[in-house]
Every structure is written in structure tokens, then in C-alpha cells.
Amino acid sequence: MATIDAPSQVSFQQDAEILRKACKGWGTDEKAIISVLGHRNADQRKQIRLAYEELYQEDLVKRLESELSGDFEKAVYRWILDPADRDAVLANVAIKKLSPDLHVMVEISCTRSPEELLAVRRAYQARYKHSLEEDVAAHTKGDTRTLLVALVTAFRYDGEEINTRLANSEAKVLHDAVEDKKFNHEEVIRILTTRSKMQLMATFNRYRDDHGASITKHLQGDSGDEFLLVLRTAVRCLNDSKKYFEKVLRNSIRRMGTDEDALTRVIVTRAEKDLKDIKELYHKRNSVALDQAVAKDTSGDYKALLLTLLGKED
């Protein structure tokens, strides 16, 4: 369930006027920006952007970028974009790094619905004038490239139907590959990149029942093995995305120095999806509320925006 509290009736023109006023004159009224954008859903934010451009012949996103700075600016920028466009930006930033953040690519590929992933690929082409798979292929190599390109181009069946016999046989295929340390076996890649999420969950459950441990426990090896890391992340995202996101949040806060990129990414991308469930999981796992952990590790307007998206005002 979502955490943001968006009113059903909104005056987009009025919102645009408030944002214009917040950005005019000496200093920026960050509280006004949070009070509007922090309580609007994706469709409403899009209408506000359109209303702002029509009223002032100016791009609201660019205006906010020029007015704000630091982690707060980055969070507002990520939040105000359409979800598919936001994912396109996240993917581009991740893949173009000197040392690419491959886990972000896996996250986008494996936790979005087939239609959402297709929309991301369309948004990526519109924004960067080449394809997402083209850039993934250009910045990876070997087995990692094979797996990632297959993941970002997947269009999985999205229904509830499960083939139990298939789950049993493919659990065996996966176990044989694990036993032989052939993690890059083409059958492993085929199964992970073509089967529906429900089918894969049945296969992973069968694996655990047959072998007394989850497949992720068995996908262990050299910590520097890039392919194995990508493979394990894909399995975690496909099997239980909420559990995966909870761990990303836990790691982003627990480390020496907060990982603001990861913290912002999860809160912004899940606030309209399942962040309430992720919050409950976090509390259960860490014996502290996520709101409290975020409040302790962040400050200022950045903290205020994150807490608003988490459904808790500062």
C-alpha cells in the first residue's frame, strides 16, 4: 500500500501558483514546495507541471532544479518526474557511472510490472535518443551483459497461473546448475528472464522445500564475482521485492554515513506503491520505525520531504 496522502480534489492552477511564489524573490520557500508536491500523486504532479508551463511558459522541473540544491533537490527532481521517466533517469545515471550500479538496473528490470518496464524503455528512448538495452550492452560485458540485456528487455506474463510440474522441473535445473557452480548456464538465464514472477516464486519455493535452503543462500561465491551478484539480486527482486527494498533501506541507513541515493530511490519509487508494507517489514526486522530511522539520519528540507512521502509529517 502507498504512504502518500493525496487529496482527490486538487486545483492544478492554484498549485502551480503556490510553486511559482515559492520560487520567486529572495530565497526559496521549501516548505511550500513540500506541502504541495509531497501530497500529490503522479497524475496530479503531471497536471501541475502542465499548468505551470501554460501559466508561466517555463518548465517547472528546470525551475526547481535551479532553485534547490543537494539531496533535497535530487529527491524533489526524482519525485516530480513521471514514474517511467524517473526510472529512465535512474537507469541512465546507474549505467553511465565509472563503476555502474548494476543492482539499480536489476531493481528496475525485476520489480516493475511488464507494462511499467516497457514504459521505462519508451521513456529512455524519448529522453536519450537510444535504447536502454543498447546502453546496458555498451557498459557491461560477458555473462553479466547477457543476463542484464535479457532482464531489461523481458516482457513477462503477468497473470496468476502457475504450472506446478514446470516449477518442479525448473527447480531441479537451477539446483543442478548451483551444484555444478554453473551459475551462468544458459538455462538459468532463460528461466530467470522469461518466466512470470508467480511461476518463479513457485519454482523458488520448490527449490527451498527440496533442498532446505533458499536459492539465494546457495548462490554464494567470490564477493567480487559481478555476474553472481547480479544473479542473486535478480532472484531476490523477483522472489520478494518488499523484502529486497527493506534490506536496501536498512543498508542505506546502517552504514557509516547514510547512502542518500539508495534511501531517496526506494522512498520515491515505492511511496505510491507498497511503501506502507515495506515500512511494516522494516519495523518488524529492526525494532524501530522507518520514520524514526530516517529522521535520525537526515536533516532539513530533505528530511521533511522524505518524512512526508513516508506519510509522517516532521
C-alpha distance (Angstrom), angle and dihedral (degrees) to the residues before:
residue distance angle dihedral
M1 . . .
A2 3.80 . .
T3 3.80 123.7 .
I4 3.79 102.0 -157.0
D5 3.77 118.8 98.8
A6 3.83 107.3 -142.2
P7 3.83 120.8 175.1
S8 3.81 116.1 -126.5
Q9 3.83 93.5 -135.3
V10 3.81 115.8 55.8
S11 3.82 134.2 164.9
F12 3.80 102.9 -140.7
Q13 3.80 91.7 -169.9
Q14 3.80 91.0 53.5
D15 3.81 91.0 48.0
A16 3.80 89.8 50.4
E17 3.81 90.3 50.8
I18 3.83 91.7 50.5
L19 3.81 90.7 50.6
R20 3.82 91.7 47.4
K21 3.79 90.5 51.7
A22 3.83 90.4 47.0
C23 3.81 89.9 56.9
K24 3.82 98.7 43.3
G25 3.76 129.1 89.8
W26 3.79 128.2 6.0
G27 3.78 111.8 -13.1
T28 3.77 129.2 -6.2
D29 3.81 125.2 -90.7
E30 3.82 98.1 -131.4
K31 3.80 92.9 173.1
A32 3.81 90.7 59.4
I33 3.81 90.5 49.7
I34 3.82 91.2 51.5
S35 3.82 93.4 44.6
V36 3.81 90.6 56.5
L37 3.82 106.2 33.5
G38 3.82 95.2 34.0
H39 3.81 89.7 61.9
R40 3.81 100.9 44.2
N41 3.80 127.8 89.8
A42 3.81 124.9 -134.7
D43 3.82 95.5 -89.4
Q44 3.80 91.5 47.6
R45 3.82 92.8 48.1
K46 3.80 89.3 52.1
Q47 3.82 91.0 52.1
I48 3.82 90.3 48.6
R49 3.83 90.1 53.2
L50 3.82 90.2 50.4
A51 3.82 92.9 46.3
Y52 3.83 91.1 48.5
E53 3.80 92.6 51.1
E54 3.80 91.8 47.4
L55 3.82 92.7 48.9
Y56 3.80 99.3 42.1
Q57 3.83 106.3 18.1
E58 3.78 87.3 -126.0
D59 3.81 134.9 114.5
L60 3.82 108.0 -112.4
V61 3.81 93.1 -155.1
K62 3.82 91.9 55.2
R63 3.80 91.2 44.8
L64 3.80 92.2 53.3
E65 3.81 91.0 45.6
S66 3.81 89.7 55.4
E67 3.83 94.1 45.6
L68 3.82 100.5 44.4
S69 3.80 134.0 54.8
G70 3.80 145.3 -169.2
D71 3.78 125.2 10.7
F72 3.81 91.3 -21.8
E73 3.82 92.4 57.6
K74 3.80 91.2 47.6
A75 3.82 92.2 49.4
V76 3.83 93.2 47.5
Y77 3.81 90.6 47.5
R78 3.81 92.3 50.5
W79 3.81 91.5 45.9
I80 3.80 99.0 48.4
L81 3.82 95.4 52.7
D82 3.80 122.8 91.3
P83 3.83 107.6 -94.7
A84 3.82 94.4 -112.5
D85 3.82 92.1 46.6
R86 3.82 89.9 47.1
D87 3.81 90.8 53.3
A88 3.81 89.7 48.6
V89 3.82 89.6 54.5
L90 3.83 92.3 45.5
A91 3.81 90.3 49.7
N92 3.80 93.5 48.2
V93 3.81 93.5 48.4
A94 3.82 90.7 47.0
I95 3.80 97.4 48.3
K96 3.83 96.6 41.8
K97 3.82 94.7 55.6
L98 3.80 117.1 112.7
S99 3.80 85.6 -113.8
P100 3.83 102.3 28.4
D101 3.82 119.1 -131.0
L102 3.78 93.6 -126.1
H103 3.81 92.6 173.9
V104 3.83 88.8 65.8
M105 3.81 89.8 54.5
V106 3.80 90.4 49.9
E107 3.82 90.9 46.2
I108 3.81 92.9 54.1
S109 3.81 92.8 43.4
C110 3.79 97.0 47.3
T111 3.81 106.7 33.6
R112 3.82 99.2 46.7
S113 3.80 122.6 82.2
P114 3.84 117.2 -107.4
E115 3.82 90.5 -103.3
E116 3.81 92.0 47.4
L117 3.82 92.0 50.4
L118 3.80 90.4 49.2
A119 3.83 88.8 51.6
V120 3.82 89.9 50.8
R121 3.81 90.7 53.3
R122 3.82 90.4 49.7
A123 3.81 91.6 48.1
Y124 3.81 90.5 48.2
Q125 3.82 91.7 53.8
A126 3.81 92.1 46.8
R127 3.79 92.8 49.7
Y128 3.83 102.3 38.3
K129 3.82 102.3 25.6
H130 3.80 93.7 -126.9
S131 3.76 135.2 68.3
L132 3.79 129.2 -83.6
E133 3.81 91.5 -129.1
E134 3.81 89.4 51.8
D135 3.81 91.2 57.1
V136 3.80 93.4 42.3
A137 3.81 89.9 52.4
A138 3.82 91.6 46.9
H139 3.81 93.9 53.1
T140 3.80 100.5 41.4
K141 3.79 135.8 50.9
G142 3.78 144.7 -161.1
D143 3.81 120.4 -0.5
T144 3.81 91.9 -11.7
R145 3.81 89.8 59.1
T146 3.82 91.9 47.4
L147 3.81 92.3 51.8
L148 3.82 97.5 41.7
V149 3.81 96.1 46.6
A150 3.82 88.9 49.8
L151 3.82 90.9 49.2
V152 3.82 96.6 49.0
T153 3.83 92.2 46.9
A154 3.81 96.1 45.3
F155 3.80 119.8 121.2
R156 3.79 101.6 -172.7
Y157 3.77 127.7 -167.0
D158 3.80 104.3 -97.8
G159 3.79 101.8 -159.8
E160 3.81 134.1 107.8
E161 3.82 99.3 -113.6
I162 3.79 117.0 119.5
N163 3.81 129.9 -168.3
T164 3.80 104.6 -147.1
R165 3.78 95.0 -169.7
L166 3.81 90.0 52.4
A167 3.82 90.9 48.5
N168 3.80 89.7 53.3
S169 3.80 94.7 48.8
E170 3.80 94.9 43.9
A171 3.82 91.8 47.5
K172 3.81 85.2 58.9
V173 3.81 91.8 48.1
L174 3.81 89.8 52.5
H175 3.81 92.7 46.5
D176 3.80 92.5 49.7
A177 3.81 89.7 52.2
V178 3.81 90.9 48.3
E179 3.83 91.7 48.1
D180 3.81 91.1 51.1
K181 3.84 91.6 42.7
K182 3.81 87.6 -122.5
F183 3.79 94.0 138.8
N184 3.81 90.7 154.2
H185 3.81 93.8 55.4
E186 3.80 110.4 141.4
E187 3.82 90.6 -125.2
V188 3.82 90.7 57.7
I189 3.81 90.3 52.0
R190 3.83 91.4 44.9
I191 3.82 93.1 52.3
L192 3.83 95.4 45.9
T193 3.80 95.6 45.8
T194 3.82 102.2 41.7
R195 3.81 110.0 32.8
S196 3.79 122.3 89.6
K197 3.81 117.8 -104.9
M198 3.82 91.4 -112.9
Q199 3.81 90.6 51.6
L200 3.80 91.5 48.1
M201 3.81 91.8 49.3
A202 3.81 88.6 53.9
T203 3.81 89.8 49.1
F204 3.82 93.0 48.6
N205 3.83 90.6 47.7
R206 3.80 90.3 50.9
Y207 3.81 89.3 49.5
R208 3.81 91.1 52.5
D209 3.81 93.1 46.1
D210 3.81 92.4 49.5
H211 3.80 98.2 43.1
G212 3.80 105.5 29.0
A213 3.80 95.6 -121.1
S214 3.78 138.1 64.7
I215 3.79 118.5 -96.0
T216 3.83 90.2 -115.8
K217 3.83 88.9 61.7
H218 3.80 87.9 56.1
L219 3.81 95.1 45.4
Q220 3.77 91.7 81.5
G221 3.76 128.5 131.8
D222 3.78 143.0 113.6
S223 3.83 108.1 -3.0
G224 3.81 87.5 -137.3
D225 3.81 92.9 57.3
E226 3.81 101.0 115.4
F227 3.80 96.0 -170.1
L228 3.80 93.7 50.1
L229 3.81 90.7 49.3
V230 3.82 91.2 51.9
L231 3.81 91.0 45.7
R232 3.82 93.1 50.5
T233 3.81 91.5 47.2
A234 3.81 90.5 51.0
V235 3.82 91.8 51.4
R236 3.83 91.5 48.9
C237 3.83 92.8 48.3
L238 3.81 93.7 46.4
N239 3.80 95.3 44.1
D240 3.83 101.4 45.0
S241 3.80 116.7 -6.0
K242 3.82 94.5 179.5
K243 3.79 91.3 55.6
Y244 3.81 88.8 47.6
F245 3.83 93.1 51.2
E246 3.81 91.7 47.1
K247 3.80 89.2 56.6
V248 3.81 92.2 47.8
L249 3.82 89.1 53.4
R250 3.81 92.2 45.7
N251 3.80 91.8 51.3
S252 3.82 92.5 44.8
I253 3.81 91.3 56.9
R254 3.80 101.7 33.5
R255 3.78 97.8 55.6
M256 3.79 125.1 95.0
G257 3.78 95.8 -86.5
T258 3.79 120.3 8.3
D259 3.81 118.8 -85.5
E260 3.82 94.7 -132.2
D261 3.81 93.6 179.8
A262 3.80 92.9 59.2
L263 3.81 93.6 39.6
T264 3.81 92.4 51.1
R265 3.80 93.5 42.9
V266 3.80 95.5 54.5
I267 3.82 96.7 42.1
V268 3.81 94.1 45.3
T269 3.82 96.2 44.5
R270 3.83 96.7 42.6
A271 3.85 101.9 37.5
E272 3.81 91.2 92.3
K273 3.81 94.0 38.5
D274 3.80 123.1 39.3
L275 3.80 107.3 -28.7
K276 3.82 91.8 124.7
D277 3.82 89.3 60.4
I278 3.82 91.5 44.8
K279 3.84 89.1 51.1
E280 3.82 90.8 53.2
L281 3.80 90.8 48.6
Y282 3.81 90.6 48.8
H283 3.80 92.0 51.3
K284 3.79 91.6 48.2
R285 3.80 92.5 48.3
N286 3.82 99.5 41.7
S287 3.84 103.9 27.4
V288 3.79 89.6 -129.1
A289 3.81 129.9 90.4
L290 3.81 115.2 -105.9
D291 3.83 89.3 -130.7
Q292 3.82 89.6 58.5
A293 3.80 93.3 46.3
V294 3.83 91.6 49.7
A295 3.83 92.4 45.3
K296 3.81 90.2 51.9
D297 3.81 94.9 48.5
T298 3.82 100.7 41.6
S299 3.80 137.2 48.4
G300 3.79 146.9 -162.8
D301 3.79 124.0 5.1
Y302 3.82 91.8 -18.4
K303 3.81 89.6 59.2
A304 3.83 91.5 45.3
L305 3.83 92.4 53.1
L306 3.82 94.4 46.9
L307 3.81 91.6 48.6
T308 3.82 90.2 49.1
L309 3.81 90.7 52.1
L310 3.81 88.6 47.5
G311 3.81 87.7 56.8
K312 3.79 95.3 -109.8
E313 3.78 122.0 105.9
D314 3.81 116.7 -139.2
